[in-house]
Structures are given as C-alpha cells and as structure tokens.
C-alpha cells in the first residue's frame, strides 16, 4: 500500500466523540518515549503529522488521522513514565480504556515496544489486558537501527520467551521497525492493507 494522503481530523478525550464513519481504524500505543510519533510520521511519509518530542508524554489526547480517505490511524497517549501528574495519568487511563472497550471501528491495536529493552512489566500488563478483553493487536518493535540485526533477533526471542511464560500459547504477530531507515514499513502497511481489504468485503 502506498499512502497518498494523511490528514488530521480531530483530537479529544472522549471516545464517544471520535469520528462516526464506517472506516477501519488502527490504534498506536506504547510506553512514553517509545518512538510512536516518529513511527507514525515514517509510515505516512509526513515529517510532522504526529508531534515528536524529546519530552515523554507529549501526546495527551486521542488523535485521529484519516489515511488515503479510507482508514484511520489513531495516535493514543503513551503510558508509563510520562512527566505528568498522577491525576492526569488516571484521566489518560480512563479514556484509553473507554476507547479500547467501546470503539467498534477499531480493527487492530499496535503495541509499540523499544527493541533495545528487556520486557517491561507495564508492557506485559497492557498486552495481557488486550488479550483478556479480546482486542486484536500486534507488537511493533521500534528503534531497530539502534542495535544490530543479530541483537535485535535475540531480544525478540527473549521477549517471546517472556510472553510464553506469561501465559500465552504463542507470540503475537510482530514487526521489527526503524523510523530512521524505514525498516518494517512495507510489511506493516501490507498488513494494514490486507485487513482493510477483508474489512471492505465484510462490510459490503
């Protein structure tokens, strides 16, 4: 799939006010400073579609972007370690949960993981939450350019082992990406394109 258009539609903290269009949407979420905005900009060929910042916790709302006029990319607030107040984090948690549990247009969530790090408790807890609530998701490992290919594969294998010992029967579908050199871009967009095709067949 080639992305020819990407436009910002709306930001809000209420899932009931998200766009009411029968279009599939994909939510991007991860720990603060995982490289989410950079990944979104890389995928959409836009330098500043999603706001990047060295300060964790920059995204604080549900942000909808319409892609190619036929699907939505949703940029969600990062979780954990954001330099915001406890009260603000509680508000984040409330509307993120509301979004995931009520949004019928959501077809897949992409959980972003920094490939350089060992499995983090907060990521594993969120993955378990998605599994328990039956929300389709994939894991997207980011910042692959920061380590070698061999080390990247070793880290993914370690993550797989951790997930399997955490009660999963198999490793969820995953992608290895780099916003710097576009690693994984084609594979991720092809995956989205296939789901979009299936969505249209089911809809029409």
N, C-alpha and C positions, 0 to 999 in steps of 0.2 A: 504494500500500500504506500502511495505517495501522498503526503499531506500538502494540500494546495491552499488551504485556508484554516486559520485558527483565530477565533475572536473571543474576547472576554465578554461574558453575558451578565453575570450577577455574583455578588458576594453577600452572604448572610449567615446568621447563626441559628436559623430555624429551617429544619428540613421540609416543613410544610410549605415554605416559600420558594423552594427550588423550582427550576423550570418544569412546567407541566406538559412536556412533549413526549410522545411515544418513541423516544430515541434511546438506544442503549448507552449506558454510561459506565465509566471506569474510574474508580477512586484510587488516588495515590496517597499513601500514608506511610509514615515511618517515624523513627526517633528523630528528635530535633538534630539538625546539622548532618543528616544522612546524605544530603545532596539531592533532595527531592526537586527543588526548583530548577537546578541545573539539568537534571534528567528530563524534566518536562520541556524545558527550552530546547534541549538537544533533539528530542523526539519530534517536536513541532517545527523545527527549523527557525525558531524565533529566539533572539538573544535575550529579550526582556518580557516574554509572555508571562512567566511566573517570576515574581520578585526574588532575587537571590540576595543573601546577606550573610556576613560572617557572624552575625549575632543570632544564636539559636532562638526559635520561637517567633520568627518573622511572620509566618502565616498564622493568622488567628481567626479565620473565617472559612466557611465552605465556599470555595471559588469554582464557578462553572465556566468552562471554555467550550465553545462549540467548534468541532473539528470537521472540516470538509462538509459542513452543513448536515451531517447525518449521524454524528455521535458526540457525546460529551466526555470531556476529560475533567475530572473533579480533583482539585487540589485541596487536601484536608490539612488541618493543623498537625504539626508534629507532636509526638508525645514524649514525655520524659526529658528532664534536664533543661527545659526551656526556662529562660530567666524571666518568669512571670510569677505572680503571686499564687498561693495555694488556692485562693478563691477563684482566680482566673482559670487555673487548671481544672477545677471542678466544673466550671461552666463549659470548658472545652469537652471534657468527658461526657457531659450531659448531651450536648448537641451532636457529638460524634456518634454516640450510641444511638441517639434518635435517628440520625441519618442512616446508619447501617441496618437498623431493625425495621425501618418503615419505608425505605426508598425502593419502590418496586422496579424502577428503571435500572437499578444497579445490576450489572451482569458479572462484574469481576472487580475485586479489590487487589491492588498491587501493594504488597507489604515490602517496603524498602529496607535493606539490611546492608550496613557497611561491611564489605567483604574482608576488611583488614582485622576485624574484631572477633573475639570468641563470642559464642552465643550469649546474648544478654537476656537476663530474666524478663525484662519488660517486653522484649520482642516475642519471646516464647509464650508469655501470658496472653499477648494480643493474638498471636496465631492460634492458640488454644480457644480463645474467645470466638474467633471467626469459625473455627471448626465446630464448636459446640452449638453455635447459632445457625449453622448450615449456610454460611455466606461463602460463595465461590471466591477463591483467591489464589494468587500466585506469589512467590517470593522473587523479588528483584534485588540481586546483589549489586551494589554500587561501588564506584571508585576502584574498579579493577586495574586501572592504569597505575595505581599506587603500589601495586605488588606484582611480582612476576606471575606468569601463567601457571607454573607448577605450584607455587604457593597458593594461588587462587583456588586451584582444584583441591589442594589439601585442606584449605579452610572450608570449602563447600562440603567435602567429605566429612569433616569434623562436625559441621552443622547438621548434616544428615544423621550422623550417629546420635547426636544430642536429641534431635527431634524423634527418632525412633525409640529412644529410651524414655521419651517423654509421653509415650502412649500412642504415637502414630504408627499405622501399619506401613506407610511408605512416605518418602519425601515428597512434599507437594511440588507441583511443577515450578520450575525456577529458571531464571535468566541471569546471566552474568553481563553487567553493563559498565560502560565508562562514558561519562559525559564529555570527557576530553577528546577521545578518539572515536566516539560513536560505536564502540563495541556493543553488540547486542541490539542495536537499534532496529535492524531489519527483522530480526527474529521476533522482537516484541510487537512491532507493527503488523507483521504477518499473523501473529496470534490474535491480535485485536481484529484484524480484517476477517479472519475466519469466523470468529464469534459474531461479528456484525452480519456476515452472510447467513449464518444459522438463525440469527435473530429476525432478519427480514423474512426468511422462509416460514418461521413460526408465526410471525405477525400477519403475513399476507397469504 
